[in-house]
Amino acid sequence: MREALNQWDYVIAAYVVGIGALIAVTIWAWQSMRRAERRRDEVKRR
């Protein structure tokens, strides 16, 4: 057990949260784009 708080633990945690959020938003945007393209193609076929 450490007595002093180490700021690097918080820095690493912030990077993990930030990178995780970036990956999640990227996947969400990609899926939304694919859905929009699919809807556009369906409308063009009509």
mmCIF file of the N, C-alpha and C atoms, coordinates in Angstrom:
data_MODEL
# 
_entry.id   MODEL 
# 
loop_
_atom_site.group_PDB 
_atom_site.id 
_atom_site.type_symbol 
_atom_site.label_atom_id 
_atom_site.label_alt_id 
_atom_site.label_comp_id 
_atom_site.label_asym_id 
_atom_site.label_entity_id 
_atom_site.label_seq_id 
_atom_site.pdbx_PDB_ins_code 
_atom_site.Cartn_x 
_atom_site.Cartn_y 
_atom_site.Cartn_z 
_atom_site.occupancy 
_atom_site.B_iso_or_equiv 
_atom_site.pdbx_formal_charge 
_atom_site.auth_seq_id 
_atom_site.auth_comp_id 
_atom_site.auth_asym_id 
_atom_site.auth_atom_id 
_atom_site.pdbx_PDB_model_num 
ATOM 1   N N  . MET A 1 1  ? 0.842   -1.184 0.000   1.00 0.00 ? 1  MET A N  1 
ATOM 2   C CA . MET A 1 1  ? 0.000   0.000  0.000   1.00 0.00 ? 1  MET A CA 1 
ATOM 3   C C  . MET A 1 1  ? 0.882   1.240  0.000   1.00 0.00 ? 1  MET A C  1 
ATOM 4   N N  . ARG A 1 2  ? 0.526   2.172  -0.848  1.00 0.00 ? 2  ARG A N  1 
ATOM 5   C CA . ARG A 1 2  ? 1.299   3.413  -0.932  1.00 0.00 ? 2  ARG A CA 1 
ATOM 6   C C  . ARG A 1 2  ? 0.664   4.480  -0.050  1.00 0.00 ? 2  ARG A C  1 
ATOM 7   N N  . GLU A 1 3  ? 1.485   5.319  0.507   1.00 0.00 ? 3  GLU A N  1 
ATOM 8   C CA . GLU A 1 3  ? 0.972   6.404  1.339   1.00 0.00 ? 3  GLU A CA 1 
ATOM 9   C C  . GLU A 1 3  ? 0.690   7.652  0.514   1.00 0.00 ? 3  GLU A C  1 
ATOM 10  N N  . ALA A 1 4  ? 1.550   7.954  -0.449  1.00 0.00 ? 4  ALA A N  1 
ATOM 11  C CA . ALA A 1 4  ? 1.370   9.156  -1.244  1.00 0.00 ? 4  ALA A CA 1 
ATOM 12  C C  . ALA A 1 4  ? 0.563   8.837  -2.502  1.00 0.00 ? 4  ALA A C  1 
ATOM 13  N N  . LEU A 1 5  ? -0.261  9.786  -2.904  1.00 0.00 ? 5  LEU A N  1 
ATOM 14  C CA . LEU A 1 5  ? -1.011  9.615  -4.140  1.00 0.00 ? 5  LEU A CA 1 
ATOM 15  C C  . LEU A 1 5  ? -0.089  9.900  -5.315  1.00 0.00 ? 5  LEU A C  1 
ATOM 16  N N  . ASN A 1 6  ? -0.210  9.095  -6.325  1.00 0.00 ? 6  ASN A N  1 
ATOM 17  C CA . ASN A 1 6  ? 0.612   9.261  -7.511  1.00 0.00 ? 6  ASN A CA 1 
ATOM 18  C C  . ASN A 1 6  ? -0.266  9.823  -8.619  1.00 0.00 ? 6  ASN A C  1 
ATOM 19  N N  . GLN A 1 7  ? 0.097   10.984 -9.163  1.00 0.00 ? 7  GLN A N  1 
ATOM 20  C CA . GLN A 1 7  ? -0.734  11.612 -10.188 1.00 0.00 ? 7  GLN A CA 1 
ATOM 21  C C  . GLN A 1 7  ? -0.757  10.819 -11.479 1.00 0.00 ? 7  GLN A C  1 
ATOM 22  N N  . TRP A 1 8  ? 0.227   9.978  -11.706 1.00 0.00 ? 8  TRP A N  1 
ATOM 23  C CA . TRP A 1 8  ? 0.253   9.207  -12.951 1.00 0.00 ? 8  TRP A CA 1 
ATOM 24  C C  . TRP A 1 8  ? -0.892  8.213  -13.029 1.00 0.00 ? 8  TRP A C  1 
ATOM 25  N N  . ASP A 1 9  ? -1.386  7.749  -11.882 1.00 0.00 ? 9  ASP A N  1 
ATOM 26  C CA . ASP A 1 9  ? -2.558  6.866  -11.908 1.00 0.00 ? 9  ASP A CA 1 
ATOM 27  C C  . ASP A 1 9  ? -3.758  7.581  -12.527 1.00 0.00 ? 9  ASP A C  1 
ATOM 28  N N  . TYR A 1 10 ? -3.939  8.839  -12.176 1.00 0.00 ? 10 TYR A N  1 
ATOM 29  C CA . TYR A 1 10 ? -5.046  9.619  -12.722 1.00 0.00 ? 10 TYR A CA 1 
ATOM 30  C C  . TYR A 1 10 ? -4.827  9.963  -14.188 1.00 0.00 ? 10 TYR A C  1 
ATOM 31  N N  . VAL A 1 11 ? -3.600  10.238 -14.544 1.00 0.00 ? 11 VAL A N  1 
ATOM 32  C CA . VAL A 1 11 ? -3.284  10.544 -15.942 1.00 0.00 ? 11 VAL A CA 1 
ATOM 33  C C  . VAL A 1 11 ? -3.573  9.325  -16.814 1.00 0.00 ? 11 VAL A C  1 
ATOM 34  N N  . ILE A 1 12 ? -3.134  8.172  -16.388 1.00 0.00 ? 12 ILE A N  1 
ATOM 35  C CA . ILE A 1 12 ? -3.370  6.938  -17.146 1.00 0.00 ? 12 ILE A CA 1 
ATOM 36  C C  . ILE A 1 12 ? -4.867  6.642  -17.227 1.00 0.00 ? 12 ILE A C  1 
ATOM 37  N N  . ALA A 1 13 ? -5.580  6.827  -16.118 1.00 0.00 ? 13 ALA A N  1 
ATOM 38  C CA . ALA A 1 13 ? -7.023  6.595  -16.120 1.00 0.00 ? 13 ALA A CA 1 
ATOM 39  C C  . ALA A 1 13 ? -7.723  7.556  -17.077 1.00 0.00 ? 13 ALA A C  1 
ATOM 40  N N  . ALA A 1 14 ? -7.289  8.804  -17.114 1.00 0.00 ? 14 ALA A N  1 
ATOM 41  C CA . ALA A 1 14 ? -7.895  9.779  -18.020 1.00 0.00 ? 14 ALA A CA 1 
ATOM 42  C C  . ALA A 1 14 ? -7.651  9.393  -19.470 1.00 0.00 ? 14 ALA A C  1 
ATOM 43  N N  . TYR A 1 15 ? -6.452  8.925  -19.785 1.00 0.00 ? 15 TYR A N  1 
ATOM 44  C CA . TYR A 1 15 ? -6.176  8.479  -21.151 1.00 0.00 ? 15 TYR A CA 1 
ATOM 45  C C  . TYR A 1 15 ? -7.029  7.263  -21.515 1.00 0.00 ? 15 TYR A C  1 
ATOM 46  N N  . VAL A 1 16 ? -7.176  6.336  -20.606 1.00 0.00 ? 16 VAL A N  1 
ATOM 47  C CA . VAL A 1 16 ? -7.989  5.146  -20.877 1.00 0.00 ? 16 VAL A CA 1 
ATOM 48  C C  . VAL A 1 16 ? -9.436  5.542  -21.141 1.00 0.00 ? 16 VAL A C  1 
ATOM 49  N N  . VAL A 1 17 ? -9.977  6.433  -20.317 1.00 0.00 ? 17 VAL A N  1 
ATOM 50  C CA . VAL A 1 17 ? -11.364 6.881  -20.504 1.00 0.00 ? 17 VAL A CA 1 
ATOM 51  C C  . VAL A 1 17 ? -11.488 7.647  -21.822 1.00 0.00 ? 17 VAL A C  1 
ATOM 52  N N  . GLY A 1 18 ? -10.543 8.523  -22.097 1.00 0.00 ? 18 GLY A N  1 
ATOM 53  C CA . GLY A 1 18 ? -10.592 9.322  -23.321 1.00 0.00 ? 18 GLY A CA 1 
ATOM 54  C C  . GLY A 1 18 ? -10.493 8.482  -24.576 1.00 0.00 ? 18 GLY A C  1 
ATOM 55  N N  . ILE A 1 19 ? -9.570  7.545  -24.591 1.00 0.00 ? 19 ILE A N  1 
ATOM 56  C CA . ILE A 1 19 ? -9.406  6.679  -25.757 1.00 0.00 ? 19 ILE A CA 1 
ATOM 57  C C  . ILE A 1 19 ? -10.618 5.766  -25.920 1.00 0.00 ? 19 ILE A C  1 
ATOM 58  N N  . GLY A 1 20 ? -11.132 5.259  -24.798 1.00 0.00 ? 20 GLY A N  1 
ATOM 59  C CA . GLY A 1 20 ? -12.333 4.430  -24.867 1.00 0.00 ? 20 GLY A CA 1 
ATOM 60  C C  . GLY A 1 20 ? -13.526 5.192  -25.421 1.00 0.00 ? 20 GLY A C  1 
ATOM 61  N N  . ALA A 1 21 ? -13.695 6.438  -24.980 1.00 0.00 ? 21 ALA A N  1 
ATOM 62  C CA . ALA A 1 21 ? -14.791 7.262  -25.489 1.00 0.00 ? 21 ALA A CA 1 
ATOM 63  C C  . ALA A 1 21 ? -14.599 7.563  -26.973 1.00 0.00 ? 21 ALA A C  1 
ATOM 64  N N  . LEU A 1 22 ? -13.371 7.821  -27.382 1.00 0.00 ? 22 LEU A N  1 
ATOM 65  C CA . LEU A 1 22 ? -13.089 8.085  -28.794 1.00 0.00 ? 22 LEU A CA 1 
ATOM 66  C C  . LEU A 1 22 ? -13.436 6.879  -29.655 1.00 0.00 ? 22 LEU A C  1 
ATOM 67  N N  . ILE A 1 23 ? -13.077 5.702  -29.202 1.00 0.00 ? 23 ILE A N  1 
ATOM 68  C CA . ILE A 1 23 ? -13.394 4.479  -29.943 1.00 0.00 ? 23 ILE A CA 1 
ATOM 69  C C  . ILE A 1 23 ? -14.912 4.273  -30.013 1.00 0.00 ? 23 ILE A C  1 
ATOM 70  N N  . ALA A 1 24 ? -15.602 4.507  -28.896 1.00 0.00 ? 24 ALA A N  1 
ATOM 71  C CA . ALA A 1 24 ? -17.050 4.322  -28.869 1.00 0.00 ? 24 ALA A CA 1 
ATOM 72  C C  . ALA A 1 24 ? -17.749 5.295  -29.817 1.00 0.00 ? 24 ALA A C  1 
ATOM 73  N N  . VAL A 1 25 ? -17.343 6.555  -29.824 1.00 0.00 ? 25 VAL A N  1 
ATOM 74  C CA . VAL A 1 25 ? -17.964 7.549  -30.698 1.00 0.00 ? 25 VAL A CA 1 
ATOM 75  C C  . VAL A 1 25 ? -17.660 7.236  -32.162 1.00 0.00 ? 25 VAL A C  1 
ATOM 76  N N  . THR A 1 26 ? -16.457 6.766  -32.437 1.00 0.00 ? 26 THR A N  1 
ATOM 77  C CA . THR A 1 26 ? -16.092 6.411  -33.806 1.00 0.00 ? 26 THR A CA 1 
ATOM 78  C C  . THR A 1 26 ? -16.962 5.258  -34.312 1.00 0.00 ? 26 THR A C  1 
ATOM 79  N N  . ILE A 1 27 ? -17.133 4.242  -33.506 1.00 0.00 ? 27 ILE A N  1 
ATOM 80  C CA . ILE A 1 27 ? -17.973 3.096  -33.898 1.00 0.00 ? 27 ILE A CA 1 
ATOM 81  C C  . ILE A 1 27 ? -19.418 3.544  -34.084 1.00 0.00 ? 27 ILE A C  1 
ATOM 82  N N  . TRP A 1 28 ? -19.922 4.369  -33.174 1.00 0.00 ? 28 TRP A N  1 
ATOM 83  C CA . TRP A 1 28 ? -21.294 4.866  -33.276 1.00 0.00 ? 28 TRP A CA 1 
ATOM 84  C C  . TRP A 1 28 ? -21.480 5.679  -34.558 1.00 0.00 ? 28 TRP A C  1 
ATOM 85  N N  . ALA A 1 29 ? -20.541 6.558  -34.871 1.00 0.00 ? 29 ALA A N  1 
ATOM 86  C CA . ALA A 1 29 ? -20.647 7.388  -36.080 1.00 0.00 ? 29 ALA A CA 1 
ATOM 87  C C  . ALA A 1 29 ? -20.576 6.529  -37.331 1.00 0.00 ? 29 ALA A C  1 
ATOM 88  N N  . TRP A 1 30 ? -19.706 5.530  -37.342 1.00 0.00 ? 30 TRP A N  1 
ATOM 89  C CA . TRP A 1 30 ? -19.574 4.651  -38.504 1.00 0.00 ? 30 TRP A CA 1 
ATOM 90  C C  . TRP A 1 30 ? -20.870 3.887  -38.746 1.00 0.00 ? 30 TRP A C  1 
ATOM 91  N N  . GLN A 1 31 ? -21.461 3.362  -37.665 1.00 0.00 ? 31 GLN A N  1 
ATOM 92  C CA . GLN A 1 31 ? -22.717 2.625  -37.812 1.00 0.00 ? 31 GLN A CA 1 
ATOM 93  C C  . GLN A 1 31 ? -23.844 3.547  -38.278 1.00 0.00 ? 31 GLN A C  1 
ATOM 94  N N  . SER A 1 32 ? -23.882 4.766  -37.757 1.00 0.00 ? 32 SER A N  1 
ATOM 95  C CA . SER A 1 32 ? -24.908 5.722  -38.191 1.00 0.00 ? 32 SER A CA 1 
ATOM 96  C C  . SER A 1 32 ? -24.740 6.057  -39.665 1.00 0.00 ? 32 SER A C  1 
ATOM 97  N N  . MET A 1 33 ? -23.508 6.222  -40.112 1.00 0.00 ? 33 MET A N  1 
ATOM 98  C CA . MET A 1 33 ? -23.245 6.513  -41.511 1.00 0.00 ? 33 MET A CA 1 
ATOM 99  C C  . MET A 1 33 ? -23.701 5.356  -42.391 1.00 0.00 ? 33 MET A C  1 
ATOM 100 N N  . ARG A 1 34 ? -23.401 4.139  -41.982 1.00 0.00 ? 34 ARG A N  1 
ATOM 101 C CA . ARG A 1 34 ? -23.816 2.975  -42.766 1.00 0.00 ? 34 ARG A CA 1 
ATOM 102 C C  . ARG A 1 34 ? -25.339 2.890  -42.866 1.00 0.00 ? 34 ARG A C  1 
ATOM 103 N N  . ARG A 1 35 ? -26.044 3.154  -41.743 1.00 0.00 ? 35 ARG A N  1 
ATOM 104 C CA . ARG A 1 35 ? -27.516 3.138  -41.771 1.00 0.00 ? 35 ARG A CA 1 
ATOM 105 C C  . ARG A 1 35 ? -28.054 4.207  -42.710 1.00 0.00 ? 35 ARG A C  1 
ATOM 106 N N  . ALA A 1 36 ? -27.470 5.404  -42.654 1.00 0.00 ? 36 ALA A N  1 
ATOM 107 C CA . ALA A 1 36 ? -27.926 6.492  -43.518 1.00 0.00 ? 36 ALA A CA 1 
ATOM 108 C C  . ALA A 1 36 ? -27.684 6.158  -44.985 1.00 0.00 ? 36 ALA A C  1 
ATOM 109 N N  . GLU A 1 37 ? -26.550 5.563  -45.302 1.00 0.00 ? 37 GLU A N  1 
ATOM 110 C CA . GLU A 1 37 ? -26.269 5.175  -46.685 1.00 0.00 ? 37 GLU A CA 1 
ATOM 111 C C  . GLU A 1 37 ? -27.248 4.103  -47.152 1.00 0.00 ? 37 GLU A C  1 
ATOM 112 N N  . ARG A 1 38 ? -27.564 3.175  -46.286 1.00 0.00 ? 38 ARG A N  1 
ATOM 113 C CA . ARG A 1 38 ? -28.514 2.114  -46.642 1.00 0.00 ? 38 ARG A CA 1 
ATOM 114 C C  . ARG A 1 38 ? -29.896 2.701  -46.913 1.00 0.00 ? 38 ARG A C  1 
ATOM 115 N N  . ARG A 1 39 ? -30.340 3.653  -46.054 1.00 0.00 ? 39 ARG A N  1 
ATOM 116 C CA . ARG A 1 39 ? -31.638 4.303  -46.280 1.00 0.00 ? 39 ARG A CA 1 
ATOM 117 C C  . ARG A 1 39 ? -31.628 5.102  -47.572 1.00 0.00 ? 39 ARG A C  1 
ATOM 118 N N  . ARG A 1 40 ? -30.538 5.788  -47.867 1.00 0.00 ? 40 ARG A N  1 
ATOM 119 C CA . ARG A 1 40 ? -30.432 6.565  -49.107 1.00 0.00 ? 40 ARG A CA 1 
ATOM 120 C C  . ARG A 1 40 ? -30.531 5.649  -50.314 1.00 0.00 ? 40 ARG A C  1 
ATOM 121 N N  . ASP A 1 41 ? -29.846 4.521  -50.271 1.00 0.00 ? 41 ASP A N  1 
ATOM 122 C CA . ASP A 1 41 ? -29.896 3.584  -51.394 1.00 0.00 ? 41 ASP A CA 1 
ATOM 123 C C  . ASP A 1 41 ? -31.300 3.016  -51.593 1.00 0.00 ? 41 ASP A C  1 
ATOM 124 N N  . GLU A 1 42 ? -32.008 2.760  -50.491 1.00 0.00 ? 42 GLU A N  1 
ATOM 125 C CA . GLU A 1 42 ? -33.382 2.257  -50.606 1.00 0.00 ? 42 GLU A CA 1 
ATOM 126 C C  . GLU A 1 42 ? -34.290 3.289  -51.257 1.00 0.00 ? 42 GLU A C  1 
ATOM 127 N N  . VAL A 1 43 ? -34.104 4.563  -50.913 1.00 0.00 ? 43 VAL A N  1 
ATOM 128 C CA . VAL A 1 43 ? -34.931 5.620  -51.493 1.00 0.00 ? 43 VAL A CA 1 
ATOM 129 C C  . VAL A 1 43 ? -34.605 5.785  -52.977 1.00 0.00 ? 43 VAL A C  1 
ATOM 130 N N  . LYS A 1 44 ? -33.348 5.655  -53.348 1.00 0.00 ? 44 LYS A N  1 
ATOM 131 C CA . LYS A 1 44 ? -32.959 5.795  -54.759 1.00 0.00 ? 44 LYS A CA 1 
ATOM 132 C C  . LYS A 1 44 ? -33.550 4.685  -55.609 1.00 0.00 ? 44 LYS A C  1 
ATOM 133 N N  . ARG A 1 45 ? -33.696 3.495  -55.055 1.00 0.00 ? 45 ARG A N  1 
ATOM 134 C CA . ARG A 1 45 ? -34.226 2.357  -55.814 1.00 0.00 ? 45 ARG A CA 1 
ATOM 135 C C  . ARG A 1 45 ? -35.712 2.513  -56.122 1.00 0.00 ? 45 ARG A C  1 
ATOM 136 N N  . ARG A 1 46 ? -36.429 3.264  -55.326 1.00 0.00 ? 46 ARG A N  1 
ATOM 137 C CA . ARG A 1 46 ? -37.884 3.399  -55.498 1.00 0.00 ? 46 ARG A CA 1 
ATOM 138 C C  . ARG A 1 46 ? -38.237 4.215  -56.692 1.00 0.00 ? 46 ARG A C  1 
# 
